[in-house]
Amino acid sequence: MIYADNAATTKMSEAAVQTMISVARDCYGNPSSLYSLGQRARETLEESRKIIAGVIGAEPNEILFTSGGSEADNQAILSAAATGRKNGKMHIVSSAFEHHAVLHTLEKLKKEGFTITLLDVHENGIVHPDEVEAAIRDDTCLVSVMYANNEIGTIQPIREIGAICRKHGVLFHTDAVQAVGHIPIDVKADQVDFLAASAHKFHGPKGVGFLYARKGVRLTNLIEGGAQENGKRAGTENVPGIAAMATALKEAAGQMEQRAAVLRDKRDRLIQGLEQIPHSALNGDAANRLPGNINFCFEGIEGESLLLLLDDKGIQASSGSACTSGSLDPSHVLLAIGRVHDVAHGSLRLSIEAELTDDEINYTIRSVKEVVEYLRSFSPIWRELESGKKPHIL
Ligand SMILES: *Cc1c(COP(=O)(O)O)cnc(C)c1O
């Protein structure tokens, strides 16, 4: 089996599994309890916070544990919006290809009276910092731009955007769920106020993540109850999950450079191989791109059929589109970079792992070629394209 859907979730590392088991087994006290078993759990929690903060250049008390990336995105945006509302600033700038955890939260705020500007991400899938600056108004309370896109892998100029936001005194949130553990991040140098991350995207467990919130920035609670997490996120902490997240992140940070180099080489070989398929195109900038992300459109086919046939060949991939969630709309990310509906439907995302072998790379290229040819052989759209009734776009 070839697992090529690491942008959706990753396999837990062995070290993270071991941490999770041993903490769950031996460190089961409630971290808010005063006796020693509770205090051991508290120490595990604070040690994890320190490790995680260290990896992204934060202070431990700037890290808030959450149930994952979605919760962290929600809390960051709703916190900034609450501050904005209080100051009569109800305008938010974001981008058209954010994750739904961001976009749906912004839609909710829009219904509550906020004005949302969604920036163009252009053909290469990158936000232009000068357009961020141009979009900022006197009543802007937040800019939210993701660190790296989950479908097409493009890395955004976060440091430039951070500097612009700081200059204008506007809060800046970045959804860094695809970036943390994969590319180097320094929240101080990047001048971000909020950053969201999720353990299961860097070989940690599912259902746990964190929000970086810069010291002094106001947070609103999504969950009311006990005084956990400085009173900003109630509920007994997921100690085994948090400890495993710290183990996974420490491991990922230690191996980041070598793994990224290996991944880039494998990624580029896959891209070169898939580019040989006629009427295909890489989605997103080739250079400013996550080390393990490959995303293509193939004209004249349906991404969903492609995935099912690849699954038959033992390759687990994604279309990167909302088709998988039951909707037939093409991916909002591919539409945002200007792909027309027909083309956007024929998409394939491979998010690979460093262990992928040369044989597996060649097998993957061969399999995609075969399946695309097969699907085109009975595709009515392909027939129209080939007969010249419709012009080829790719
Ligand atoms: C996976 C993902 C999320 C959601 O994270 P969860 O931990 O699954 O809630 C948010 N943003 C991006 C960019 C993601 O890839």
The ligand as an ORCA input file, in Angstrom:
! r2SCAN-3c Opt
* xyz 0 1
  C      -6.341     19.616      8.694
  C      -6.419     21.085      8.619
  C      -7.200     21.818      9.527
  C      -8.066     21.147     10.562
  O      -7.315     20.529     11.554
  P      -8.049     19.458     12.525
  O      -7.031     19.145     13.552
  O      -8.363     18.290     11.664
  O      -9.243     20.135     13.079
  C      -7.189     23.185      9.444
  N      -6.446     23.820      8.522
  C      -5.681     23.160      7.636
  C      -4.866     23.928      6.663
  C      -5.650     21.769      7.653
  O      -4.908     21.125      6.766
*
